Amino acid sequence: MKKALTFLLICVICIGVVTAIVLFSQWLTDSPESSPTGRSTESIEEQ
């Protein structure tokens, strides 16, 4: 039982880390300072 809980905890941590990396990369592309081209393509898609 303890091994299952430990495995579940590791899975949750891995998912959290992956989600954080994805959100962080999206935040980097959203900021106009880092990539103005990414900003322009986003505004075109919205229209």
N, CA, C and O of each residue as an XYZ file, in Angstrom:
188
protein
N       0.842     -1.211      0.000
C       0.000      0.000      0.000
C       0.873      1.256      0.000
O       0.595      2.230     -0.699
N       1.939      1.202      0.807
C       2.815      2.375      0.886
C       3.502      2.636     -0.459
O       3.685      3.785     -0.860
N       3.882      1.541     -1.155
C       4.534      1.704     -2.464
C       3.579      2.366     -3.447
O       3.991      3.220     -4.232
N       2.304      1.979     -3.410
C       1.306      2.555     -4.316
C       1.152      4.047     -4.050
O       1.058      4.838     -4.989
N       1.124      4.436     -2.784
C       0.987      5.851     -2.436
C       2.213      6.632     -2.894
O       2.089      7.749     -3.396
N       3.397      6.045     -2.720
C       4.627      6.707     -3.155
C       4.630      6.879     -4.668
O       5.012      7.933     -5.177
N       4.198      5.830     -5.395
C       4.135      5.891     -6.858
C       3.153      6.964     -7.303
O       3.418      7.710     -8.245
N       2.008      7.036     -6.611
C       0.997      8.044     -6.939
C       1.555      9.446     -6.711
O       1.330     10.350     -7.515
N       2.285      9.619     -5.607
C       2.877     10.917     -5.287
C       3.875     11.330     -6.369
O       3.902     12.488     -6.786
N       4.697     10.375     -6.821
C       5.679     10.661     -7.876
C       4.965     11.061     -9.162
O       5.395     11.985     -9.853
N       3.867     10.361     -9.488
C       3.093     10.688    -10.697
C       2.547     12.109    -10.611
O       2.629     12.869    -11.576
N       1.990     12.466     -9.457
C       1.420     13.803     -9.274
C       2.510     14.865     -9.419
O       2.289     15.899    -10.050
N       3.684     14.614     -8.838
C       4.794     15.568     -8.926
C       5.247     15.720    -10.380
O       5.495     16.832    -10.846
N       5.353     14.587    -11.097
C       5.776     14.639    -12.510
C       4.781     15.434    -13.345
O       5.176     16.264    -14.163
N       3.485     15.181    -13.139
C       2.450     15.911    -13.882
C       2.534     17.400    -13.553
O       2.411     18.244    -14.441
N       2.743     17.720    -12.281
C       2.849     19.115    -11.867
C       4.043     19.808    -12.502
O       3.944     20.961    -12.924
N       5.173     19.111    -12.572
C       6.382     19.683    -13.177
C       6.168     19.920    -14.668
O       6.531     20.974    -15.190
N       5.575     18.937    -15.355
C       5.317     19.077    -16.796
C       4.359     20.238    -17.043
O       4.566     21.036    -17.958
N       3.308     20.331    -16.223
C       2.339     21.423    -16.374
C       3.018     22.772    -16.152
O       2.765     23.729    -16.883
N       3.885     22.842    -15.136
C       4.591     24.088    -14.841
C       5.494     24.489    -16.013
O       5.566     25.665    -16.370
N       6.183     23.507    -16.609
C       7.068     23.797    -17.744
C       6.258     24.297    -18.934
O       6.657     25.246    -19.609
N       5.109     23.650    -19.192
C       4.254     24.057    -20.321
C       3.725     25.469    -20.099
O       3.760     26.300    -21.006
N       3.233     25.739    -18.886
C       2.703     27.073    -18.586
C       3.807     28.121    -18.680
O       3.584     29.224    -19.179
N       5.010     27.766    -18.191
C       6.135     28.700    -18.223
C       6.544     29.015    -19.656
O       6.829     30.167    -19.984
N       6.574     27.990    -20.514
C       6.947     28.218    -21.919
C       5.886     29.053    -22.626
O       6.215     29.900    -23.457
N       4.608     28.819    -22.303
C       3.533     29.627    -22.885
C       3.658     31.074    -22.418
O       3.438     32.003    -23.195
N       4.016     31.264    -21.131
C       4.168     32.615    -20.587
C       5.330     33.333    -21.266
O       5.268     34.537    -21.513
N       6.404     32.573    -21.568
C       7.558     33.171    -22.246
C       7.181     33.615    -23.651
O       7.590     34.692    -24.086
N       6.405     32.801    -24.370
C       6.011     33.161    -25.735
C       4.969     34.276    -25.718
O       4.866     35.034    -26.682
N       4.195     34.387    -24.636
C       3.174     35.434    -24.539
C       3.799     36.808    -24.309
O       3.261     37.816    -24.767
N       4.941     36.858    -23.595
C       5.555     38.145    -23.293
C       6.137     38.762    -24.564
O       6.911     38.105    -25.260
N       5.782     40.014    -24.885
C       6.236     40.644    -26.131
C       7.743     40.880    -26.192
O       8.306     40.956    -27.284
N       8.414     40.998    -25.028
C       9.853     41.272    -25.018
C      10.654     40.109    -25.605
O      11.600     40.318    -26.365
N      10.267     38.883    -25.248
C      11.044     37.716    -25.667
C      10.827     37.387    -27.142
O      11.789     37.094    -27.852
N       9.572     37.432    -27.617
C       9.312     37.080    -29.017
C       8.142     37.883    -29.575
O       6.987     37.497    -29.394
N       8.423     38.989    -30.247
C       7.350     39.799    -30.839
C       6.638     39.074    -31.978
O       5.471     39.350    -32.258
N       7.339     38.145    -32.637
C       6.726     37.398    -33.743
C       5.619     36.490    -33.218
O       4.566     36.370    -33.843
N       5.854     35.848    -32.066
C       4.835     34.982    -31.484
C       3.595     35.771    -31.123
O       2.475     35.273    -31.228
N       3.804     37.013    -30.696
C       2.690     37.883    -30.332
C       1.842     38.205    -31.560
O       0.614     38.170    -31.491
N       2.486     38.516    -32.674
C       1.756     38.915    -33.880
C       0.949     37.744    -34.445
O      -0.179     37.932    -34.902
N       1.522     36.530    -34.414
C       0.793     35.373    -34.938
C      -0.428     35.092    -34.080
O      -1.466     34.678    -34.596
N      -0.315     35.311    -32.769
C      -1.452     35.092    -31.873
C      -2.584     36.055    -32.196
O      -3.743     35.645    -32.257
N      -2.267     37.331    -32.405
C      -3.300     38.331    -32.681
C      -3.978     38.048    -34.022
O      -5.166     38.322    -34.192
N      -3.218     37.499    -34.974
C      -3.800     37.163    -36.288
C      -4.802     36.018    -36.116
O      -5.876     36.032    -36.717
N      -4.441     35.021    -35.287
C      -5.327     33.882    -35.063
C      -6.619     34.314    -34.390
O      -7.681     33.758    -34.671
N      -6.539     35.303    -33.501
C      -7.720     35.757    -32.765
C      -8.744     36.414    -33.683
O      -9.947     36.297    -33.446
N      -8.289     37.097    -34.719
C      -9.209     37.830    -35.595
C     -10.051     36.909    -36.470
O     -10.869     37.384    -37.258
